[in-house]
Amino acid sequence: MPSHRSRAARVRWRRQMRPIYRGVSSVVRAKLRRIHKRLPR
């Protein structure tokens, strides 16, 4: 069944991309933190 095969490929691709997304999220979080520090409360 092609649908099942595509689903397995999608899961595999997602697993490969997960570390990259994690790194991007960490960078974005650091940037946000820097901006918050700059803003006076």
CHARMM internal coordinates of N, CA and C (Angstrom, degrees):
IC EDIT
DIST 1 N 1 CA 1.4696
DIST 1 CA 1 C 1.5392
ANGL 1 N 1 CA 1 C 109.51
DIST 1 C 2 N 1.3020
ANGL 1 CA 1 C 2 N 118.79
DIHE 1 N 1 CA 1 C 2 N 122.94
DIST 2 N 2 CA 1.4624
ANGL 1 C 2 N 2 CA 121.66
DIHE 1 CA 1 C 2 N 2 CA -177.93
DIST 2 CA 2 C 1.5359
ANGL 2 N 2 CA 2 C 112.00
DIHE 1 C 2 N 2 CA 2 C -65.66
DIST 2 C 3 N 1.3341
ANGL 2 CA 2 C 3 N 116.70
DIHE 2 N 2 CA 2 C 3 N -34.65
DIST 3 N 3 CA 1.4690
ANGL 2 C 3 N 3 CA 119.39
DIHE 2 CA 2 C 3 N 3 CA -178.36
DIST 3 CA 3 C 1.5275
ANGL 3 N 3 CA 3 C 110.61
DIHE 2 C 3 N 3 CA 3 C -61.47
DIST 3 C 4 N 1.3465
ANGL 3 CA 3 C 4 N 115.91
DIHE 3 N 3 CA 3 C 4 N -45.27
DIST 4 N 4 CA 1.4726
ANGL 3 C 4 N 4 CA 119.20
DIHE 3 CA 3 C 4 N 4 CA 179.97
DIST 4 CA 4 C 1.5325
ANGL 4 N 4 CA 4 C 110.11
DIHE 3 C 4 N 4 CA 4 C -63.38
DIST 4 C 5 N 1.3273
ANGL 4 CA 4 C 5 N 115.10
DIHE 4 N 4 CA 4 C 5 N -40.88
DIST 5 N 5 CA 1.4672
ANGL 4 C 5 N 5 CA 119.78
DIHE 4 CA 4 C 5 N 5 CA -179.07
DIST 5 CA 5 C 1.5365
ANGL 5 N 5 CA 5 C 109.81
DIHE 4 C 5 N 5 CA 5 C -61.99
DIST 5 C 6 N 1.3353
ANGL 5 CA 5 C 6 N 117.33
DIHE 5 N 5 CA 5 C 6 N -44.25
DIST 6 N 6 CA 1.4595
ANGL 5 C 6 N 6 CA 120.51
DIHE 5 CA 5 C 6 N 6 CA -179.16
DIST 6 CA 6 C 1.5278
ANGL 6 N 6 CA 6 C 109.98
DIHE 5 C 6 N 6 CA 6 C -63.50
DIST 6 C 7 N 1.3420
ANGL 6 CA 6 C 7 N 115.60
DIHE 6 N 6 CA 6 C 7 N -38.33
DIST 7 N 7 CA 1.4647
ANGL 6 C 7 N 7 CA 118.81
DIHE 6 CA 6 C 7 N 7 CA 179.97
DIST 7 CA 7 C 1.5226
ANGL 7 N 7 CA 7 C 110.43
DIHE 6 C 7 N 7 CA 7 C -62.16
DIST 7 C 8 N 1.3275
ANGL 7 CA 7 C 8 N 117.38
DIHE 7 N 7 CA 7 C 8 N -43.84
DIST 8 N 8 CA 1.4732
ANGL 7 C 8 N 8 CA 121.32
DIHE 7 CA 7 C 8 N 8 CA 179.67
DIST 8 CA 8 C 1.5332
ANGL 8 N 8 CA 8 C 109.33
DIHE 7 C 8 N 8 CA 8 C -62.38
DIST 8 C 9 N 1.3317
ANGL 8 CA 8 C 9 N 117.07
DIHE 8 N 8 CA 8 C 9 N -42.23
DIST 9 N 9 CA 1.4695
ANGL 8 C 9 N 9 CA 120.48
DIHE 8 CA 8 C 9 N 9 CA 179.91
DIST 9 CA 9 C 1.5255
ANGL 9 N 9 CA 9 C 109.76
DIHE 8 C 9 N 9 CA 9 C -62.94
DIST 9 C 10 N 1.3561
ANGL 9 CA 9 C 10 N 115.53
DIHE 9 N 9 CA 9 C 10 N -40.77
DIST 10 N 10 CA 1.4620
ANGL 9 C 10 N 10 CA 119.43
DIHE 9 CA 9 C 10 N 10 CA -178.93
DIST 10 CA 10 C 1.5318
ANGL 10 N 10 CA 10 C 110.64
DIHE 9 C 10 N 10 CA 10 C -62.94
DIST 10 C 11 N 1.3326
ANGL 10 CA 10 C 11 N 115.99
DIHE 10 N 10 CA 10 C 11 N -42.92
DIST 11 N 11 CA 1.4717
ANGL 10 C 11 N 11 CA 120.07
DIHE 10 CA 10 C 11 N 11 CA 179.77
DIST 11 CA 11 C 1.5238
ANGL 11 N 11 CA 11 C 109.49
DIHE 10 C 11 N 11 CA 11 C -62.57
DIST 11 C 12 N 1.3463
ANGL 11 CA 11 C 12 N 115.86
DIHE 11 N 11 CA 11 C 12 N -43.79
DIST 12 N 12 CA 1.4660
ANGL 11 C 12 N 12 CA 120.15
DIHE 11 CA 11 C 12 N 12 CA -179.69
DIST 12 CA 12 C 1.5336
ANGL 12 N 12 CA 12 C 109.62
DIHE 11 C 12 N 12 CA 12 C -61.04
DIST 12 C 13 N 1.3618
ANGL 12 CA 12 C 13 N 117.03
DIHE 12 N 12 CA 12 C 13 N -44.79
DIST 13 N 13 CA 1.4657
ANGL 12 C 13 N 13 CA 121.29
DIHE 12 CA 12 C 13 N 13 CA -179.27
DIST 13 CA 13 C 1.5252
ANGL 13 N 13 CA 13 C 109.66
DIHE 12 C 13 N 13 CA 13 C -62.45
DIST 13 C 14 N 1.3481
ANGL 13 CA 13 C 14 N 116.32
DIHE 13 N 13 CA 13 C 14 N -41.40
DIST 14 N 14 CA 1.4589
ANGL 13 C 14 N 14 CA 120.28
DIHE 13 CA 13 C 14 N 14 CA -179.47
DIST 14 CA 14 C 1.5247
ANGL 14 N 14 CA 14 C 110.33
DIHE 13 C 14 N 14 CA 14 C -62.12
DIST 14 C 15 N 1.3587
ANGL 14 CA 14 C 15 N 116.13
DIHE 14 N 14 CA 14 C 15 N -41.98
DIST 15 N 15 CA 1.4711
ANGL 14 C 15 N 15 CA 119.54
DIHE 14 CA 14 C 15 N 15 CA 179.08
DIST 15 CA 15 C 1.5269
ANGL 15 N 15 CA 15 C 110.70
DIHE 14 C 15 N 15 CA 15 C -61.48
DIST 15 C 16 N 1.3466
ANGL 15 CA 15 C 16 N 116.76
DIHE 15 N 15 CA 15 C 16 N -38.94
DIST 16 N 16 CA 1.4636
ANGL 15 C 16 N 16 CA 120.24
DIHE 15 CA 15 C 16 N 16 CA 179.88
DIST 16 CA 16 C 1.5290
ANGL 16 N 16 CA 16 C 110.26
DIHE 15 C 16 N 16 CA 16 C -67.34
DIST 16 C 17 N 1.3427
ANGL 16 CA 16 C 17 N 116.90
DIHE 16 N 16 CA 16 C 17 N -37.59
DIST 17 N 17 CA 1.4611
ANGL 16 C 17 N 17 CA 120.68
DIHE 16 CA 16 C 17 N 17 CA -175.34
DIST 17 CA 17 C 1.5256
ANGL 17 N 17 CA 17 C 112.36
DIHE 16 C 17 N 17 CA 17 C -79.69
DIST 17 C 18 N 1.3329
ANGL 17 CA 17 C 18 N 117.14
DIHE 17 N 17 CA 17 C 18 N -20.01
DIST 18 N 18 CA 1.4670
ANGL 17 C 18 N 18 CA 119.77
DIHE 17 CA 17 C 18 N 18 CA -173.48
DIST 18 CA 18 C 1.5432
ANGL 18 N 18 CA 18 C 112.48
DIHE 17 C 18 N 18 CA 18 C -54.38
DIST 18 C 19 N 1.3571
ANGL 18 CA 18 C 19 N 120.70
DIHE 18 N 18 CA 18 C 19 N -48.51
DIST 19 N 19 CA 1.4637
ANGL 18 C 19 N 19 CA 120.98
DIHE 18 CA 18 C 19 N 19 CA -179.67
DIST 19 CA 19 C 1.5321
ANGL 19 N 19 CA 19 C 112.22
DIHE 18 C 19 N 19 CA 19 C -59.55
DIST 19 C 20 N 1.3414
ANGL 19 CA 19 C 20 N 117.06
DIHE 19 N 19 CA 19 C 20 N -37.23
DIST 20 N 20 CA 1.4612
ANGL 19 C 20 N 20 CA 121.15
DIHE 19 CA 19 C 20 N 20 CA 179.82
DIST 20 CA 20 C 1.5279
ANGL 20 N 20 CA 20 C 109.11
DIHE 19 C 20 N 20 CA 20 C -64.80
DIST 20 C 21 N 1.3497
ANGL 20 CA 20 C 21 N 116.03
DIHE 20 N 20 CA 20 C 21 N -46.57
DIST 21 N 21 CA 1.4637
ANGL 20 C 21 N 21 CA 119.73
DIHE 20 CA 20 C 21 N 21 CA 179.72
DIST 21 CA 21 C 1.5295
ANGL 21 N 21 CA 21 C 109.86
DIHE 20 C 21 N 21 CA 21 C -60.35
DIST 21 C 22 N 1.3413
ANGL 21 CA 21 C 22 N 116.17
DIHE 21 N 21 CA 21 C 22 N -40.46
DIST 22 N 22 CA 1.4622
ANGL 21 C 22 N 22 CA 120.25
DIHE 21 CA 21 C 22 N 22 CA -179.13
DIST 22 CA 22 C 1.5320
ANGL 22 N 22 CA 22 C 109.74
DIHE 21 C 22 N 22 CA 22 C -60.05
DIST 22 C 23 N 1.3402
ANGL 22 CA 22 C 23 N 116.94
DIHE 22 N 22 CA 22 C 23 N -43.87
DIST 23 N 23 CA 1.4605
ANGL 22 C 23 N 23 CA 120.54
DIHE 22 CA 22 C 23 N 23 CA 179.86
DIST 23 CA 23 C 1.5238
ANGL 23 N 23 CA 23 C 110.71
DIHE 22 C 23 N 23 CA 23 C -63.54
DIST 23 C 24 N 1.3362
ANGL 23 CA 23 C 24 N 116.99
DIHE 23 N 23 CA 23 C 24 N -43.67
DIST 24 N 24 CA 1.4683
ANGL 23 C 24 N 24 CA 120.45
DIHE 23 CA 23 C 24 N 24 CA -179.59
DIST 24 CA 24 C 1.5195
ANGL 24 N 24 CA 24 C 109.55
DIHE 23 C 24 N 24 CA 24 C -62.14
DIST 24 C 25 N 1.3392
ANGL 24 CA 24 C 25 N 116.92
DIHE 24 N 24 CA 24 C 25 N -45.64
DIST 25 N 25 CA 1.4667
ANGL 24 C 25 N 25 CA 120.41
DIHE 24 CA 24 C 25 N 25 CA -178.61
DIST 25 CA 25 C 1.5262
ANGL 25 N 25 CA 25 C 110.30
DIHE 24 C 25 N 25 CA 25 C -60.30
DIST 25 C 26 N 1.3361
ANGL 25 CA 25 C 26 N 117.08
DIHE 25 N 25 CA 25 C 26 N -40.62
DIST 26 N 26 CA 1.4671
ANGL 25 C 26 N 26 CA 120.35
DIHE 25 CA 25 C 26 N 26 CA -179.37
DIST 26 CA 26 C 1.5261
ANGL 26 N 26 CA 26 C 109.86
DIHE 25 C 26 N 26 CA 26 C -64.20
DIST 26 C 27 N 1.3426
ANGL 26 CA 26 C 27 N 117.38
DIHE 26 N 26 CA 26 C 27 N -40.66
DIST 27 N 27 CA 1.4676
ANGL 26 C 27 N 27 CA 120.93
DIHE 26 CA 26 C 27 N 27 CA 179.67
DIST 27 CA 27 C 1.5285
ANGL 27 N 27 CA 27 C 109.68
DIHE 26 C 27 N 27 CA 27 C -64.68
DIST 27 C 28 N 1.3380
ANGL 27 CA 27 C 28 N 116.13
DIHE 27 N 27 CA 27 C 28 N -45.05
DIST 28 N 28 CA 1.4721
ANGL 27 C 28 N 28 CA 120.26
DIHE 27 CA 27 C 28 N 28 CA -179.39
DIST 28 CA 28 C 1.5202
ANGL 28 N 28 CA 28 C 109.63
DIHE 27 C 28 N 28 CA 28 C -61.89
DIST 28 C 29 N 1.3459
ANGL 28 CA 28 C 29 N 116.07
DIHE 28 N 28 CA 28 C 29 N -41.76
DIST 29 N 29 CA 1.4651
ANGL 28 C 29 N 29 CA 120.22
DIHE 28 CA 28 C 29 N 29 CA -179.50
DIST 29 CA 29 C 1.5357
ANGL 29 N 29 CA 29 C 110.12
DIHE 28 C 29 N 29 CA 29 C -61.08
DIST 29 C 30 N 1.3452
ANGL 29 CA 29 C 30 N 116.53
DIHE 29 N 29 CA 29 C 30 N -42.73
DIST 30 N 30 CA 1.4677
ANGL 29 C 30 N 30 CA 120.53
DIHE 29 CA 29 C 30 N 30 CA 179.94
DIST 30 CA 30 C 1.5338
ANGL 30 N 30 CA 30 C 109.82
DIHE 29 C 30 N 30 CA 30 C -62.33
DIST 30 C 31 N 1.3398
ANGL 30 CA 30 C 31 N 117.10
DIHE 30 N 30 CA 30 C 31 N -42.64
DIST 31 N 31 CA 1.4678
ANGL 30 C 31 N 31 CA 120.44
DIHE 30 CA 30 C 31 N 31 CA 179.68
DIST 31 CA 31 C 1.5203
ANGL 31 N 31 CA 31 C 110.32
DIHE 30 C 31 N 31 CA 31 C -61.32
DIST 31 C 32 N 1.3422
ANGL 31 CA 31 C 32 N 116.16
DIHE 31 N 31 CA 31 C 32 N -45.90
DIST 32 N 32 CA 1.4668
ANGL 31 C 32 N 32 CA 119.93
DIHE 31 CA 31 C 32 N 32 CA -179.89
DIST 32 CA 32 C 1.5222
ANGL 32 N 32 CA 32 C 109.99
DIHE 31 C 32 N 32 CA 32 C -60.21
DIST 32 C 33 N 1.3308
ANGL 32 CA 32 C 33 N 116.38
DIHE 32 N 32 CA 32 C 33 N -42.86
DIST 33 N 33 CA 1.4612
ANGL 32 C 33 N 33 CA 120.91
DIHE 32 CA 32 C 33 N 33 CA -179.18
DIST 33 CA 33 C 1.5365
ANGL 33 N 33 CA 33 C 110.01
DIHE 32 C 33 N 33 CA 33 C -60.10
DIST 33 C 34 N 1.3585
ANGL 33 CA 33 C 34 N 115.60
DIHE 33 N 33 CA 33 C 34 N -42.33
DIST 34 N 34 CA 1.4618
ANGL 33 C 34 N 34 CA 120.74
DIHE 33 CA 33 C 34 N 34 CA -179.81
DIST 34 CA 34 C 1.5313
ANGL 34 N 34 CA 34 C 109.96
DIHE 33 C 34 N 34 CA 34 C -61.39
DIST 34 C 35 N 1.3531
ANGL 34 CA 34 C 35 N 115.96
DIHE 34 N 34 CA 34 C 35 N -44.08
DIST 35 N 35 CA 1.4652
ANGL 34 C 35 N 35 CA 121.12
DIHE 34 CA 34 C 35 N 35 CA -178.98
DIST 35 CA 35 C 1.5356
ANGL 35 N 35 CA 35 C 109.26
DIHE 34 C 35 N 35 CA 35 C -63.28
DIST 35 C 36 N 1.3288
ANGL 35 CA 35 C 36 N 116.74
DIHE 35 N 35 CA 35 C 36 N -43.92
DIST 36 N 36 CA 1.4674
ANGL 35 C 36 N 36 CA 120.32
DIHE 35 CA 35 C 36 N 36 CA -179.28
DIST 36 CA 36 C 1.5294
ANGL 36 N 36 CA 36 C 110.49
DIHE 35 C 36 N 36 CA 36 C -62.04
DIST 36 C 37 N 1.3269
ANGL 36 CA 36 C 37 N 115.90
DIHE 36 N 36 CA 36 C 37 N -39.54
DIST 37 N 37 CA 1.4771
ANGL 36 C 37 N 37 CA 119.27
DIHE 36 CA 36 C 37 N 37 CA 178.90
DIST 37 CA 37 C 1.5245
ANGL 37 N 37 CA 37 C 109.69
DIHE 36 C 37 N 37 CA 37 C -62.55
DIST 37 C 38 N 1.3375
ANGL 37 CA 37 C 38 N 116.75
DIHE 37 N 37 CA 37 C 38 N -39.45
DIST 38 N 38 CA 1.4636
ANGL 37 C 38 N 38 CA 121.02
DIHE 37 CA 37 C 38 N 38 CA -178.28
DIST 38 CA 38 C 1.5344
ANGL 38 N 38 CA 38 C 110.55
DIHE 37 C 38 N 38 CA 38 C -64.88
DIST 38 C 39 N 1.3554
ANGL 38 CA 38 C 39 N 116.64
DIHE 38 N 38 CA 38 C 39 N -39.62
DIST 39 N 39 CA 1.4724
ANGL 38 C 39 N 39 CA 120.05
DIHE 38 CA 38 C 39 N 39 CA -176.47
DIST 39 CA 39 C 1.5295
ANGL 39 N 39 CA 39 C 110.35
DIHE 38 C 39 N 39 CA 39 C -70.39
DIST 39 C 40 N 1.3485
ANGL 39 CA 39 C 40 N 117.40
DIHE 39 N 39 CA 39 C 40 N 134.21
DIST 40 N 40 CA 1.4735
ANGL 39 C 40 N 40 CA 119.77
DIHE 39 CA 39 C 40 N 40 CA 177.38
DIST 40 CA 40 C 1.5271
ANGL 40 N 40 CA 40 C 110.48
DIHE 39 C 40 N 40 CA 40 C -83.01
DIST 40 C 41 N 1.3368
ANGL 40 CA 40 C 41 N 115.45
DIHE 40 N 40 CA 40 C 41 N 135.04
DIST 41 N 41 CA 1.4671
ANGL 40 C 41 N 41 CA 118.55
DIHE 40 CA 40 C 41 N 41 CA -177.96
DIST 41 CA 41 C 1.5219
ANGL 41 N 41 CA 41 C 108.98
DIHE 40 C 41 N 41 CA 41 C -88.90
END
COOR INIT
IC SEED 1 N 1 CA 1 C
IC BUILD
